[in-house]
Amino acid sequence: MYMKLMKLTKYETARIMGARALQIAMGAPALIKTKEKDSIKIALKEFKKGVIPLTIIRE
């Protein structure tokens, strides 16, 4: 939800997507219902729906 309020840079987006895809590949459950097997595609769908539980802290 917080990520929807702020505009992310392409680097922040890539970092979030990569981190979430790695979690899924290592066995973490998907946060959306999908028949997709590719962890990157699942992470992309989760990102587009705004359900990835990661926070960006800018300094």
C-alpha positions, 0 to 999 in steps of 0.5 A, a space after each residue: 500500500 505504501 508503495 502505491 503512494 510514492 513513485 518508485 525509481 526503476 532501480 527501486 522497482 528492480 530491487 523489489 521485484 528481484 528480492 520478491 522473485 528470489 523469495 518465491 524461488 526459495 519456496 515462499 508462498 505467492 501472495 496472489 492466486 496464480 497458475 504461473 510457475 515462473 517466480 519473476 512473473 509471479 513477482 511482477 503480478 504481485 507488484 502490479 497488484 500492490 501486495 508485496 510486503 516490502 518497504 522502501 526507506 529513502 535517506 
